[in-house]
Amino acid sequence: MNSIRLTVREAMESNGLNRYKVNKLTGIPYQTLDRYFKNEVARYDSDVLLKLCVALDCGIEDLIEVVR
């Protein structure tokens, strides 16, 4: 079965950022950021994803992957 996997953790680590720093850069609540970091999100918020893309200087494809 196909699924979607968030790769926020990898994107943050490749930029040398932790959840605290990304929280301060984006204003995303820490609890929300933690769920994205741990891939525990049921519904994806486009505003959160946009803020992450801007803060991490990446595209959406760097944050989400389809697992087949």
Secondary structure, DSSP 8 states (H G I E B T S, - for coil): --EEEE-HHHHHHHTT--HHHHHHHH---HHHHHHHHTT--SS--HHHHHHHHHHHT--GGGTEEEE-
